Amino acid sequence: MLLGIAYGQDSARPKIVSLIVQNEARIINLSPKLAAMAPEVAYRHVQSERTIGLTSYGHSHWDFACVILANFAQSHPELIDTLLKPHEFAFANSLSQPSPTFFDDALPFIRVLWEVSPASFQRVLSHIDTTKAEVGWANALRGRENNREPGAKANARQVAALLVHHAIERTDGVGALARRFRERFPALSIPSKKSLTALMDNNDSPRKT
């Protein structure tokens, strides 16, 4: 908490990064906050086949995961699979939940993931629990069972629509689920043009849209 507050001050950032570097050899599972603060430490961490905590205790840290994935895409794309594979099942578990609160802030990450690693995206889809997702994606598309934060319902709806869009040609149960949703929700299950637009700029860093 204190590191995060201090990191907001430009003058403190080099000292914080230096502190993280001094302790990196002792860290097994690097927190996503520290990985975002010190990208070079994150790269070395994954190169040494240690994990970054993009997911924990049944939750996916979507915002940090998006920033970290974009950093890796820009500087070390060869490490993306190593970064993501330990978390693909947990990502899928979050995206399968009956309550859209588990994925209503996942939209930027989902967009970047499809852009920089379609193979990982498809592996995540392969782990979707179709029984739970049948409920959760419907709730998301209908704007139900979500919190009242501004934009939460719209974002969850776009996440579900993107999942349907990218799964619809699969030949497994997830593909069948996507086709059912396209039939049930012919308009709501189509993602917006904005959601289908590339989120990374020519320098492989997220741009604001």
HELIX and SHEET records of a PDB file:
HELIX    1   1 LEU A    2  TYR A    7  1                                   6    
HELIX    2   2 ASP A   10  ALA A   12  5                                   3    
HELIX    3   3 ARG A   13  ASN A   23  1                                  11    
HELIX    4   4 GLU A   24  ARG A   26  5                                   3    
HELIX    5   5 PRO A   32  MET A   37  1                                   6    
HELIX    6   6 PRO A   39  GLN A   47  1                                   9    
HELIX    7   7 TRP A   62  SER A   75  1                                  14    
HELIX    8   8 PRO A   77  LEU A   79  5                                   3    
HELIX    9   9 ILE A   80  LEU A   84  1                                   5    
HELIX   10  10 LYS A   85  HIS A   87  5                                   3    
HELIX   11  11 GLU A   88  SER A   96  1                                   9    
HELIX   12  12 PRO A  100  PHE A  102  5                                   3    
HELIX   13  13 LEU A  107  VAL A  116  1                                  10    
HELIX   14  14 PRO A  118  SER A  126  1                                   9    
HELIX   15  15 THR A  130  ARG A  142  1                                  13    
HELIX   16  16 ALA A  152  ALA A  167  1                                  16    
HELIX   17  17 GLY A  173  ARG A  184  1                                  12    
HELIX   18  18 LYS A  193  LEU A  196  1                                   4    
SHEET    1   A 2 ASN A  29  LEU A  30  0                                        
SHEET    2   A 2 THR A  51  ILE A  52  1                                        
SHEET    1   B 2 THR A  55  SER A  56  0                                        
SHEET    2   B 2 HIS A  59  SER A  60 -1                                        
END                                                                             
